[in-house]
Amino acid sequence: MGASEQNLLSVTTRSVVSDYIYWRLHNSTNIEIANILTTEPNRINILMRQLANESEIAYRFRSANIFPTDIPIIPANIHATFLDIVENLFSDGICNWGRIIMLISYSGMIALKCYEHNMPAMINLIIEWTEHYIDNDLKQWIDSQKAWDGFGKHFENNRRQSLSRFATIMGTI
């Protein structure tokens, strides 16, 4: 078993969520993450970084007002906002990787707001809320998809197919 395969054995929801959130904070604030993230990102972490960042860019207009200006940014409101996001994403009972990516992306945006408002202690709580929701409420669906390895295979296959289609289209032009 190679080092990258061994690294995938330790992929947990917590490792995916915390990697993305701290990567997001580092890219937005230059917060030092070397002491926080002690392992090199694996292919799942890198893929989540790319996809969650892309979804945030694509839905920036929705995320700009994650906290309305008339609501103070305090722990109770932060948790309520998180629960509202969960409700909006999953209230119809449909689960898919895109919605999980959006949840992790929004969690990163909430963590950034907490950091900007001098509430860094909330960051670990946001990671815990996200991990708990995914590992408990979405567990059955995630297990049916072969967990995080299934996530990686799903998006790697889709990206390969997209590149193949693009190459075919470019070849016909």
C-alpha positions in Angstrom: 0.0 0.0 0.0 1.5 3.3 -1.1 1.7 6.4 1.1 -1.2 8.2 -0.7 -3.4 5.1 -0.2 -2.4 4.9 3.5 -3.3 8.6 3.8 -6.8 7.9 2.5 -7.4 5.4 5.2 -7.5 8.2 7.7 -10.0 10.4 5.8 -12.8 11.3 8.1 -15.5 13.9 7.9 -13.6 15.9 10.6 -10.4 15.8 8.6 -12.2 16.9 5.4 -14.2 19.7 7.1 -11.3 21.0 9.3 -8.9 21.0 6.3 -11.3 23.0 4.2 -12.2 25.5 6.9 -8.6 26.2 7.9 -7.5 26.3 4.3 -10.3 28.8 3.6 -9.3 30.9 6.6 -5.6 30.8 5.6 -6.5 32.0 2.0 -8.7 34.8 3.3 -6.8 36.0 6.3 -3.3 34.5 6.1 -3.9 32.8 9.4 -1.0 30.4 10.0 -2.3 26.8 9.6 1.0 24.9 9.8 0.4 24.1 13.5 -3.3 23.3 13.0 -3.1 21.1 9.9 -0.4 18.6 10.8 -0.6 16.4 7.7 -0.3 17.1 4.0 -3.6 17.3 2.3 -4.7 14.1 0.5 -6.6 13.9 -2.8 -9.9 14.2 -1.0 -8.9 17.4 0.8 -7.5 18.9 -2.4 -10.7 18.0 -4.3 -12.9 19.4 -1.5 -10.9 22.6 -1.5 -11.4 23.0 -5.3 -15.1 22.1 -5.3 -16.1 24.1 -2.2 -14.2 27.1 -3.4 -15.9 26.9 -6.9 -19.3 26.6 -5.3 -18.6 29.6 -3.1 -17.6 31.6 -6.1 -20.7 30.4 -8.1 -23.1 31.2 -5.3 -21.3 34.3 -3.9 -24.5 36.4 -4.3 -26.3 34.0 -1.9 -23.4 33.9 0.6 -22.7 37.6 0.7 -25.5 38.1 3.3 -25.0 35.0 5.3 -25.6 37.2 8.4 -28.1 40.0 7.7 -26.9 43.4 8.9 -29.6 43.6 11.6 -28.6 40.4 13.3 -25.6 40.7 15.7 -22.9 38.1 15.2 -23.1 36.3 18.5 -22.7 32.5 19.2 -26.5 31.9 19.4 -27.1 33.6 16.1 -24.1 31.8 14.5 -25.6 28.4 15.5 -29.1 29.5 14.3 -27.5 30.5 10.9 -25.8 27.1 10.6 -29.1 25.4 11.4 -30.9 27.5 8.8 -28.4 26.6 6.2 -28.8 22.9 7.0 -32.6 23.2 6.8 -32.4 25.0 3.4 -30.0 22.4 2.0 -31.6 19.2 3.2 -35.2 19.9 4.2 -36.5 18.0 1.1 -34.7 14.8 2.2 -32.5 14.8 -0.8 -28.8 14.2 -0.2 -26.0 14.4 -2.8 -22.3 15.4 -2.9 -23.1 18.9 -4.2 -25.2 19.7 -1.2 -22.6 18.4 1.2 -20.0 20.5 -0.6 -22.3 23.5 -0.2 -22.7 22.8 3.5 -18.9 22.6 4.0 -18.5 25.8 1.9 -21.0 27.7 4.0 -19.4 26.4 7.2 -16.1 27.9 5.9 -17.9 31.2 5.3 -19.4 31.2 8.8 -16.0 30.4 10.3 -14.5 33.3 8.4 -17.1 35.7 9.8 -16.3 34.4 13.3 -12.6 35.0 12.7 -13.3 38.5 11.3 -15.4 39.3 14.4 -12.7 38.1 16.8 -14.5 34.9 17.8 -11.9 32.2 16.8 -13.2 29.8 19.5 -16.3 29.4 17.4 -14.3 27.9 14.5 -13.9 24.5 16.2 -17.6 24.6 17.1 -18.5 25.1 13.5 -16.3 22.2 12.5 -18.0 20.0 15.2 -21.5 21.0 14.0 -20.7 20.3 10.4 -19.0 17.0 11.2 -21.9 15.9 13.5 -24.5 16.7 10.9 -22.7 14.9 8.1 -21.7 11.9 10.2 -25.1 11.5 11.9 -27.9 12.9 9.7 -26.3 12.0 6.3 -24.5 8.8 7.4 -26.7 6.3 5.6 -26.4 8.1 2.3 -22.7 8.7 2.7 -22.1 5.0 3.5 -24.1 4.0 0.4 -21.7 6.1 -1.6 -18.6 4.4 -0.2 -17.9 7.4 2.1 -15.2 9.9 1.2 -13.4 7.5 -1.1 -16.7 7.4 -3.1 -16.7 11.2 -3.1 -13.2 11.3 -4.6 -14.0 8.7 -7.3 -17.3 10.4 -8.2 -15.7 13.8 -8.9 -12.5 12.5 -10.3 -14.5 10.4 -12.8 -16.7 13.4 -13.7 -13.7 15.6 -14.2 -12.0 13.1 -16.4 -15.2 12.8 -18.5 -15.5 16.6 -18.8 -11.9 16.9 -19.9 -12.5 14.1 -22.4 -15.6 15.9 -23.8 -13.7 19.2 -24.0 -10.8 17.5 -25.9 -13.3 15.9 -28.3 -15.0 19.3 -28.9 -11.7 21.1 -29.4 -10.6 18.4 -31.8 -13.7 19.0 -34.0 -13.2 22.7 -34.2 
